[in-house]
Amino acid sequence: MKYRFLTYIKRDFNIWSILTLAIIGFISVPIFTVLLQLFEGPGETWTHIVENLLADYTLNSVILILGCSFLTLIFGVSSAWIVSRYNFVFRKQIEWLLIVPLAIPSYITAYTYAGFFDYGGTFQYVTKSIGFGALRFDIMTLSGLIFILSISTYPYVYLSSRAVFLYQSARLIEASKVLGASERKTFFKIVLPIARPAIVGGLILVIMEVLNDYGAAQYYGVNTFTTGIFRAWFSLEEPSTAIYLSAILLIVVFICIGLERLQRGSKNFAFSLKNGGDLHRLTISNKKRFILYLIVGFPIVFGFILPCLQLVYWSYLTFYSVASKDFFITALQSLGIAFLAALLTTLLALLSLYFPNWNRLSVLKKSSRVAVLGYAMPGAIIAIGVMIPLLSVDKWLISVFKIHLNLDIGFVINGTILLLLYAYSIRFLAVAFNPIEAGQLKLNKSLTEVSQLLGKGKLKSFLNVELPLLKFSITGAFILVFVDIMKELPLTLILKPYNLNTLAVKAYEYASDELIMEAALPSLCIIATGIIPVILLNRLILK
């Protein structure tokens, strides 16, 4: 038996198997860290948190999830159905404008609305100008935060719903109409059940973003698990307590993912265009068209146009005080970090996709799915999960240099850009992996097989045949990761080196110091970089 096992290993275990295991370990570090640290026990304030704060963290997080889920379903599904089903003027422009709110990070939208409704803000100025007096609306509440996060994240539901609606089976809908069903009944009885897996998939992304949010919740004074993790780490200086809160949040995340997989089951709702065809668009009356414009216009106006107009106005007022040499250095640092991290993440996505396929161990063939774990974890958990183990590595390196080379060195990894790049690559690996995998599935496998039959190895066949064909998918993945990193706040706040800054952190610092207007210029720079993938996403869906 022993010799048979060794023969099996010798036969099937190759260099790609070793590299696949290395990638799995590289990606899984945060999860293993959180699990192992639990055995060391919580910090001294854990009892106080459990008795006084944990219920608040849990209740607020649950209310945020439920509230944002409800609103994003309303905004996303209704808008997706309207632009897919009905034909009206400016429909094509509205299709991509509905995606644009993704370009604005939720914390920037939160800062904008806080200033908009503040004392002496734009809202009071407008209401006073039209004769209603200086009205005041307090948006910095839990309800206000739900609205902010919903108006920022509904495009996830919109994109997934629209992708299904665009290629909906026309025959099923026409059959429903022939049987006498109304448009509304057809939508609720036929269309929604078919699109449910895609809608829930988009909703899970919304929940991930809500749980990951720190900037908006902290500024609005709403206690959530993420704000609690930051408070335990920075204010209480108890990493072990932050680990325990991270573990609870991680359980919530995996429960959400598990429920999504459970509701999907083995259902397959794919349609053949030969049998179904594209969804036929209807022309409607002027009265109904006005209502549809109101429905699709609401998220566009409040999710993009209003925040952008307010930010442009503030930038005009504060440009000369903000646009200093330090600001441009921060912008260059932000672009440089995003470029390096996107390059590393895209490369890691390629390795995660191909190494498992090249290895001969069947148990590792499906291990590429581990790439999506990082995006399922909030940035605060990843930051803590990579910092703690690498802190031990740094201590070991310091002792080695001291004993053997008689050199006193500082941290080699922690507090440097290396740790930040590592954390970014784990957090956004799924963002790069999915478009590359989609491109790879479209390739003609016979080209690679012919190359290998001609004596080329797997690596050479990939470099000479598949890589040139994947250039558009790889470029798209790089752009998406680049923009996500430009917007990332929680992870950057924890791990960034002291001598380095980003536009996201700069905007957060201005807002934390109650300098909302000064936060406008860095915010606009982030939004400008986010417009590119919005156009890219729209084109990918329409292909």
N, C-alpha and C positions, 0 to 999 in steps of 0.2 A: 504493500500500500504506500509506504514511504517513497519507494523508488518510482512508483507510478505518478505520484504527486510531483516529484522533482522533474520527471520527464515532461509532464504537462506544463510546468513552469518554463522549463528550458525551451519547449516547442513554441509556446504562445506568448511568452513574456519578452517583449522587444524594447528598444529604446523609446518608442512612442508610448509604450505603457508607462515607463518611468516618468516621462515628461507629462503625461496625462495626470498621473498621481500627484506630481509636483504642482500642477495648475489647480487641482482640486484642493490641495492643502493651502495654496496661496489665497484662494477665494474664501475658504471656509474658516480662516483664522478668527474673524470677529465672533462667529457663532460659538466656536469652541472656547474662546476666551470668556464669553458671557457664562457659558455652562460651567466651566471649571472654576471661575471666580465665585460662583454661588456656594461652593463647598467651604469657602473661607469665612462665611458669615457676613451679616450686614454691619454697617457702622453704628456708632453710638446713638445717632439721631433716628435710626430706623423705627424704633418704637414710637417716637414722637410723630414721625411722618405717617405711620399706620393709623395712629389714633386721631390725628388732626387734619391730615392733608390727603391721604390716599383716597378717601371717599370723594373728595373734591376733584382730584385728578381723574378718577374713573368716571364720575358723573359728567363732568364737562367734556371729556373725550367721547363718551357715548353719545351725548347730545349733539356734539359737533358732527360725528359720523352720521347719525340719523338725519339731522337737519340738512347737512350738505348732500347726502344721498338723495333726499327728497327733491331739493331744488335743482341739483344737477340733472336728475332724471327729467324734470319738467322742462328745463332749458334745453338740454341736449337732445332728447328724443323728439320733442315737438319741432325744434328747428331742423333736425335731420330729415324728418318726414316731410316737412313743408318744402324744402329745397329739392327733395328727391321726387315728390309726387306731383307738385304743381308747377306750372309754367307762368312766370310773371317777369315784368321788366326788372333789370338789374339782378336777376337770379344768380348769374355766374359770379358777379362781384360779391354778393351776399354770402355765397358758398365759402369763399376763402376768408371773408371778413369775420365769419363766425369762428374761425380757428385762431384768429389773431390774438385774442386774450391770453393764449398760451405764452405769448412773447413777454407778458408782464408778470414777474414773480408776484405771488400773493402778498408778500410783505410790503412790496412797493405800492400795490393797490391799497393796502391797509393804511399806509402813511398818507397817501393821496386823499382818501376819503376822510381821514381824521382831520387833516388840514382844511378840506373843503367844507366840513360841517362845524369847524371850530368857531369860537367867538371871533368876530371880525373876519370870518372866512368868506369864500365866494358865495356860499348858500345864503348867508345873512345879507350880503351885499345885494344879491339879485332880488330876494324877497322884499327887501326894503325899497329897492328901486321901483318895483312894480306895485307898491302900495300895500303890501301885506305886513309891513313892520319887520323888525329884525328877528325873524323866527330862528329857533334853535332846535336842532335834531341831534340827539346823542347817539352816535353810531358805535362808540367805543364800549360795547356791551357784548355779551355772548351771542345775542341775536344778530348784532352787527357783524361779528366775526363770521358767523355762519353765512351771511350774505356775501361777505368779501371772499371767503374761500370758495363759495359756490360759483360766483361770477368769474372767478379766476380759473377754476378747474373743470367747468362743464364741458369744454371742448374735448376732453377725453371720452365722454359719453357720446358727444356729437359725432366724433370721428368714427368710433366703432359702430354706431348705429347707422350712420350714413353709408359706410362701406357695405353694409348688408342691404339697406334700402335701395341703393343704386342698382344692384343686381338681383333684386327681388324677382321671384317667379311671377311673371305677368299672368300666366294661365290660372294660377290659384286665385288671384284677385279677380280676374274676369269671371271665373266660375262662381265666385261668391256673389258677384253682381248679378249674374244670370239667375241665381237662386233667390234673388230678391233682397239680399242684404244691403244695408245702407253703407255709405263710405265710413261712417264712424264704427259700425259693427264689424265691417271688414278689417278695419285697423286693429281693433281690440281682440277679435277672435282669430284672425289669420296672421296679420303682419307681426304683431307684438310677440306671440308665442314662438314664431320662427326666428325672430331677431333676439330673443331673450339671452342666449349665451354670449352674443357679442355685446349687448347692452351691459350685462353683468360684468363682463371682462373690463369694459371701460370704467364701470363703477368701482371696481377693485382698485384701479389706478387712482381714482379720486380719493378713495379711503387711504391709500398709501401716502398721498400728498398731504392729506389732512393730518394724519398722524405724524408726518415728518415736519410739519410747520412749526417754526419757532418764532421767527421775527414778528409775524402778525399777532400771534397769541400773546407773546411777551409784551408787545407794545399796547395791546388792548387790555392787559391785566387779567387775562383768562388763564387759570391754572390748568395745564394739561400734563400728560406724562413727559412730553419733550421739555417743557419749561421746568418740570420737576427734576429731570435729569441734569439740566444745566445748573439749577440751583444747588443740587447736591454736590456737583463736581466743582463749581467755582465758588459759591458762597459758603457752603458747609465744609468744603475740602474733604469730602468723603467719597473716594472712588468706589468703595465697596457698596455704599448706599445707592450710588448712581447705577451700578451694575444690577442691583436687585430691581430697581425701577425699569431698567432696560430689559431685563428678563421678562417682566410682566408685559411690557409693550411688545416684545418679540412674540410672546404667546398669542397676544391679540392679533398680530399680523398674520401668523400662521393659521389661526382659526379662520380668519377672513379668506385666506387663500384656499384652505381646505373646503370651506363652504362653497366657494366658487367652483372648485373642481367637482364637488358633490352634486351641485345643481346641474352642472353640465353633463356629468356622467359620460355615457358613450354616445350621446346624441350627435348626429351629424346633419347639419342643415345646409350643406353645400348644394348649389344648383348648377345644372348644365345650361349654358347660354343657348345651346341648340334646342333644348326643350322648353326653356322659359323665356329667355330674352330679357332685355332691359325693361325696367319699370316704365310704363307709359305715363307721361306727364299730362295733367289735366289743365285746361284753361278755365278760369273761374271769373265770376262777376266782379265788378268794381267794389261792391260793398264787402264781399268776402276777402278780396285782395287787400283792402285796407286793414282788416283784422290780422291777416297773415303778416303784413308789414310790421304791425305792432308787436306780434309775437317774436319774429326773428330780429326786429330792431332793438328790443329791450336789452338782450345780453350784449349786443354790439355796442350800444350807446354807453351802458353802465360798466361793461367789462373792458372797453378799449378807448372809445372816443372821449368820454368824460375824463378819465384819468390822464390820458395823453394831453388833452388841452390844458388841464390844470398844471401838469408837469412842464409843458412848454412855457406857460405864463410865468411860473416860478423860476424857471431857468433864465428867462429874459431878465427878471428882476435881480437875480443873484449871480449872473454869469461872471462878472468881473471879480467878484469876491471869492468865487469857488474855483474858477479856471486858472489856477496857479500852476507853477512848475511842479509842485508836489502832486497835484491832481493828475497831470499828464504822466508823471512817473507811475502813479497808482494804476492808471489806465493801461500803460504799457506792461506793467507787472501782471495785471489781470489777464491781458491778452496772451502774454507769454506763458503763464501757468496753464491757461485753458488750452493753448496749442500743444504744449508738451504732454499734458494729461490726456487730451483727446488722441494724440498720436500713440501713446502707450496703451490706452484702453482699446483702440481699434486693433492694434497689433495683438493684444491679449485675446480679443474676441476671435480673431482669425485662428490663433493657436487653440483656443477652447473649442472651436468648431471642427478643426481638421485632425488634431492629435488623437482624440477618441476614435475617429474613423480609421486612422492608420494603425492603431494598436490592434493586436490580435486577441486580446482577452475580451470575451463577450460581455463580462460583467461591467466593463468600462465603456462599452459602446454608447450607452445612453447618458454618460456622465456629463456631456455638454450642457445638460439642463441645469447643472449647478451654477451656470453663468448668470441665471436670473435671480439667484438668491440675494445678491447685493442690492438690487433695486427694490426688493421686498422689505429691506430693512431701513428704518429711518437713519438719516445721516449721523445723528448723535450716537446711536448704538455702534455704527461702524467706526466712528472716531474713537470711542472708548475701547472697542474690541481690537483695534490695531495698535493703539498707544500702549496699553498695559504689557502685552508680550514683548513688544519691541523695546520697551523700557528696560526689561531684563537683558535683552541682547546688548543694548548700549552699556549697561553696567559691566557686562562681561568683557566687552571690547575695551572699556576704560581700564579695567584691571589687567588685561593682557598687555596693553601698551605700557602701563605703569610698571609691571613686574619685569617684562622681557626687554622693553626698549627704554625704560626709565623716562617716559614721556607722559606729561599730564595733558590729556585732551578732554574736550567737552563731549557732549552728546554727538554721535555720528549720524543717528537717524532721527530721534525725537527732537522736535524743535527745528527741523530742517524741512526743506522742500521735498525731500525724498519721502518722508512720511505722508505728506499731503498728496503727492502724486500716487502713492500706493493706495491710500484711502479712496481717492477719486476713481481709480481704475476698478476697484471693487464695487463702489456705489453705482457707477454708470456702465458697467460691463454689459448688462442686458440691453441698454439703449443702443450699443454698437452691435451686439450679437444678433439681434432680431432682423434688422435689415440685411445684414451680410448673409445670414442663413436663408432668408427669402430669396436673395439673388442666387445663392448657391444651388437651391432646389430647382431653379429654372435652367441650369446649365445642362447641356447635352453630355451625359456621362460617357458616351462612346469616344469622345475626343480624348479624355483622360486615359481611357482603357487602351486606345491605340498607342498613345505615348508610352505607356508602361510596357506594351507588347514589343515596342521598338527598343526596349532596354533602358528606358529612363526610369529612375526611381520615383517614389511618391513625391518627394520634395521637389525634384527637378520638374516633374510633370505639373505640379501645382504652380511653380514659378513661371514656367514657360507657356502653360495652357490656360489654367483656371484664373490665375491672378489678373492677367490683362482683361479677361471677360468680366471680372468682378469689380472693375475700377469704379463704376458708377455707384454700386452698392456700398463700396468701401468709402467713397467720398461722401455719400449721404450719411453713413454712420458717423464719420468723423465730424461733420457739421452738426449733427444732432447732439453728440457728446460735448462738443465745444460750447454750444449755447447753454446746455444744462449746467455745465461747470461754471460758466459766467454768472449764472443765477444762484448757484448753491450758496447757502448761508450757514446753517447749523454746523455742518462738518468743517467748513472753513474757519468759523469762529473758534472752534476748539483746537484745531491742528496747525493753523498758520504760524509761521515763524514771526518773531517779534519785529524783525526789520522788513517785513513784507506785508503788503496790503492789497486788497482787491476792491473793485467797484461795488460789489455787493456789501462787503464789510463797511466800506466808506459810507454808503447810503444808510446802513443800519446805525453807524456811529452818529451821523448827523441827526437822525430821527430820535435816537436815545437821548441826545442832548437838547431835544425840543427845537432843533433847527430843521423843521420840515421843508422849508423852501430851499435850503441849501442842499437837501438830499435829492432835489429834482434832477440836477445835471448828471450825476452818476447813474441815476435811475434811467434817464433817457438813453444813455450810452448802452446800458444793458438791454433795453427794449429794442434799440436799433439792431443789435446783433441777433435778436430773437426773431426778427421779421423774416430772415432768410429761410430757416427751416419751416416756417409756416407755409411759404410758397412751395417749398420742396414737398411737404406732406400733402398738400392739395394736389400736386401733379402726380404723385405716386398713387393716390386714390383713384384718380381719373384714368390711369393707364389701363 
